[in-house]
Amino acid sequence: MGKHLCRALVSAGHTVLNIDKKPFSEVETIQADVMDQAKIEQYFAGKDAVFHLASYIEAGESVEQPEKYLQNNIMGTLSVLEAMRKHDVKRFLFSSSAAVYGNPLHTPIKEDDRTTPINPYGVTKLAMEGLVSSYVEAYGFTGVALRYFNLYGPGEDHVPETHAIPRFIEQISKGEDVTIWGDGSHRRDFVYIDDIVRAHLLALELPQGFHYMNLSGKNATAVLDVIRMLEKILGKQAHVKHFEFRPGDPFELFADASKAKEVLGWEPQVGLEEGLQKTVE
């Protein structure tokens, strides 16, 4: 997400400073941790906006290591907000998540539906939203919480890779077992990286206040159906191996993104089959 967003911002004529644990040669990058407020805050002077993408993201891992997630995601966000407040930077846009909803009472999920996270990762994202909202009220910030559903696309390089689509592509390509938690009927709302990035650039124009909205791909797709699409694109059969259902993993996540259309003029443009083809390439 960060690499794609940096490239898109530069292409749109913005000047970008990246603060990251890892080096990134395409834009000016300061290697630092968001938890180190004393180090990062010196770079906030004179900036117009902050995109905050620095969170641990694995729901399953958060069940095993909740303290790691609460410390980094919530306190790391506070560190960034305080650095902004000290330097009078008041436009904050960040990666929220479908995980704030937990097990939805119904689908498609709307933004003002019940938010009862079922794993510590989702708890951190909901807490981050509340923290940002408080800075909007207390200090006149503009805060934007973009609730991604299942983001995918070229360039994922987590080690080890736990996200489904890049892992499936690699496993099918190499003839390895394709690992699925549960029976594969879990349904997810996949949304392509370029569509998500476009929403971020549109959100830069939002007025003062706290804004929160779903970014979704319009359709829920079963995990086994994703594997069948990839088999067709790759021309290889998948060797599926099922594991126990993961705790903290809702059966279906599928959103209504009409608010993003109304507020940003945004709709997803890349369908799942097209997006999978681009990702495989």
C-alpha positions in Angstrom: 0.0 0.0 0.0 2.7 2.5 1.0 4.7 2.0 -2.2 1.7 2.4 -4.5 0.5 5.4 -2.6 3.9 7.1 -2.7 4.1 6.6 -6.5 0.6 7.9 -7.0 1.2 11.0 -4.9 4.4 11.8 -6.8 2.6 11.3 -10.1 -0.1 13.7 -9.0 2.6 16.4 -8.4 2.9 16.1 -4.6 6.2 16.2 -2.7 6.5 13.1 -0.5 8.5 12.3 2.6 8.3 8.7 3.7 8.9 7.6 7.3 9.3 3.8 7.4 11.2 1.0 9.1 12.4 -0.2 5.7 14.3 1.8 3.0 12.4 2.8 -0.1 14.5 4.3 -2.9 11.8 5.9 -5.0 11.1 8.8 -2.6 12.9 10.5 0.2 12.8 8.1 3.2 13.6 8.5 6.8 14.1 5.1 8.5 12.3 5.3 11.9 9.6 3.7 13.9 6.4 5.6 14.6 6.7 4.7 18.3 9.8 6.9 18.4 8.0 10.2 18.6 11.1 12.2 19.5 12.7 11.1 16.3 9.8 11.4 13.9 8.3 14.7 15.0 11.3 16.8 13.7 10.1 15.9 10.1 6.6 17.2 10.4 7.2 20.9 10.2 5.8 22.5 7.1 3.9 19.5 5.9 0.3 19.7 4.6 -1.0 16.2 5.2 -0.1 12.8 6.8 -1.0 9.4 5.5 -0.7 6.9 8.4 -0.3 3.3 7.2 2.0 2.0 10.0 0.2 -0.8 11.8 0.6 -4.5 12.4 -2.1 -6.1 10.3 -2.5 -9.8 11.0 -5.8 -10.6 12.8 -4.7 -14.1 13.7 -1.4 -12.9 15.1 -3.2 -10.3 17.2 -5.2 -13.0 19.0 -1.8 -14.6 20.0 0.0 -11.3 20.7 -2.6 -8.6 21.7 -0.2 -6.4 23.6 2.1 -6.0 20.5 -0.9 -4.8 18.5 -2.3 -2.5 21.1 1.0 -0.9 21.8 2.1 -0.3 18.2 -1.2 0.5 16.5 -2.8 2.7 19.1 0.3 4.3 20.7 2.0 4.6 17.3 -1.0 6.5 16.1 -0.9 8.8 19.2 2.7 9.4 18.5 2.0 10.6 14.9 -1.0 12.7 16.0 1.1 14.4 18.7 3.9 15.1 16.2 1.3 16.7 13.9 -0.2 18.8 16.7 3.2 20.2 17.7 3.8 21.3 14.2 0.3 22.4 13.3 -0.3 19.8 10.6 -4.0 19.1 10.7 -4.9 16.7 7.8 -4.6 13.0 8.8 -5.7 10.1 6.6 -5.3 6.5 7.7 -5.8 2.9 7.1 -8.8 1.7 9.0 -10.2 -1.8 8.4 -13.3 -3.9 7.9 -12.2 -5.6 11.1 -13.9 -2.8 13.1 -17.2 -4.5 12.4 -16.5 -8.0 13.7 -19.2 -10.5 12.8 -21.8 -8.3 11.0 -25.4 -8.6 11.9 -26.2 -8.4 8.2 -24.5 -7.7 4.8 -23.7 -5.5 3.0 -22.3 -3.7 5.9 -22.9 0.1 6.2 -20.6 2.5 8.0 -23.0 3.1 10.9 -23.7 -0.6 11.6 -22.6 -2.2 14.8 -18.9 -2.1 15.5 -17.9 -5.0 17.8 -14.5 -6.3 16.8 -13.8 -9.9 17.5 -10.0 -9.8 17.5 -7.4 -7.4 19.0 -6.4 -6.1 15.6 -10.0 -4.9 15.0 -10.1 -3.4 18.4 -7.0 -1.3 17.6 -8.5 0.0 14.4 -11.7 1.0 16.1 -9.6 2.7 18.9 -7.5 4.5 16.3 -10.7 5.9 14.7 -11.9 7.1 18.2 -8.5 8.7 18.8 -8.5 10.5 15.5 -12.1 11.7 16.0 -11.0 13.2 19.4 -8.2 15.2 17.7 -10.7 16.4 15.1 -12.9 17.8 17.9 -10.2 19.0 20.3 -7.7 20.5 17.8 -9.6 21.2 14.6 -8.0 18.4 12.6 -9.4 16.8 9.4 -9.4 13.1 10.1 -10.2 10.4 7.4 -10.6 6.7 8.3 -10.7 4.6 5.2 -12.1 1.2 6.1 -10.5 -1.2 3.6 -12.0 -4.6 2.9 -9.7 -7.3 1.4 -7.0 -5.3 -0.3 -4.9 -7.1 -2.9 -2.7 -6.5 -6.0 0.9 -6.5 -7.2 3.8 -5.9 -4.9 2.9 -7.6 -1.7 6.1 -8.7 0.0 5.3 -9.7 3.6 7.7 -12.2 5.0 6.2 -14.7 5.7 3.3 -14.0 3.3 0.0 -14.5 5.1 -2.4 -12.7 2.8 -4.5 -15.1 0.8 -4.1 -14.0 -2.9 -0.3 -13.7 -3.1 0.1 -16.9 -1.1 -2.3 -18.8 -3.3 -0.5 -17.6 -6.5 2.8 -18.8 -5.2 1.5 -22.1 -3.9 -0.4 -22.9 -7.1 2.6 -21.8 -9.3 5.0 -24.0 -7.4 2.7 -27.0 -7.1 2.6 -26.7 -3.3 -0.4 -27.3 -1.0 -2.8 -24.4 -1.1 -3.6 -23.8 2.6 -7.2 -22.8 3.6 -8.5 -22.2 7.1 -12.0 -23.7 7.2 -13.9 -25.2 4.3 -13.2 -22.4 1.8 -16.8 -21.0 1.8 -15.7 -17.9 3.7 -16.7 -14.9 1.7 -14.6 -11.8 1.4 -14.9 -8.4 -0.4 -11.8 -8.0 -2.5 -10.7 -4.6 -3.7 -7.8 -3.9 -6.0 -4.8 -1.7 -4.9 -5.1 1.0 -7.6 -8.8 1.6 -6.6 -7.8 2.0 -2.9 -4.9 4.4 -3.8 -7.3 6.5 -5.9 -9.6 6.9 -2.9 -6.7 8.2 -0.8 -5.9 11.0 -3.3 -9.6 11.9 -3.5 -9.8 12.0 0.3 -7.1 14.7 0.4 -9.8 17.2 -0.7 -12.3 16.5 2.2 -13.3 19.4 4.4 -12.5 19.8 8.1 -14.2 17.1 10.3 -14.0 13.4 10.9 -14.9 11.2 7.9 -15.1 7.4 7.8 -16.1 5.2 4.9 -16.0 1.7 3.5 -13.7 1.0 0.5 -14.9 -2.3 -1.0 -15.1 -4.2 -4.2 -18.9 -4.5 -4.4 -19.0 -8.3 -4.4 -18.3 -11.0 -1.8 -16.4 -14.0 -3.2 -15.8 -17.3 -1.6 -12.1 -18.3 -1.0 -12.5 -21.4 -3.1 -13.9 -19.3 -6.0 -10.8 -17.2 -5.9 -8.7 -20.3 -6.1 -10.7 -21.5 -9.1 -10.1 -18.1 -10.9 -6.4 -18.4 -10.2 -6.3 -22.0 -11.5 -7.7 -20.7 -14.8 -5.3 -17.8 -15.1 -2.2 -19.9 -14.1 -3.3 -22.9 -16.1 -2.5 -25.2 -13.1 -4.6 -27.2 -10.7 -4.5 -26.2 -7.0 -3.8 -28.9 -4.4 -6.1 -27.6 -1.6 -5.3 -28.5 2.0 -7.8 -27.5 4.7 -6.9 -26.5 8.2 -9.0 -25.7 11.3 -11.1 -22.5 11.2 -9.1 -19.6 12.7 -10.5 -17.9 15.8 -11.3 -14.3 15.3 -12.1 -14.8 11.6 -15.7 -13.8 10.6 -17.5 -15.9 8.0 -18.5 -13.1 5.7 -17.3 -9.5 5.2 -19.1 -7.6 2.5 -19.7 -3.9 2.4 -21.9 -1.2 1.0 -19.5 1.5 -0.4 -22.2 4.0 -1.5 -20.9 6.5 1.1 -17.5 6.7 -0.7 -19.4 7.2 -4.0 -21.4 10.0 -2.5 -18.6 11.7 -0.5 -15.6 11.1 -2.8 -17.1 10.3 -6.1 -15.3 6.9 -5.8 -16.2 3.5 -7.0 -14.0 0.4 -7.6 -13.1 0.2 -11.3 -11.1 -3.1 -11.4 -13.1 -6.3 -11.1 -11.7 -9.4 -9.3 -10.8 -11.4 -12.4 -9.0 -8.4 -14.0 -7.3 -7.7 -10.8 -6.1 -11.2 -10.3 -4.8 -11.3 -13.9 -2.8 -8.1 -13.2 -1.5 -9.5 -9.9 -0.4 -12.8 -11.5 1.4 -10.9 -14.3 
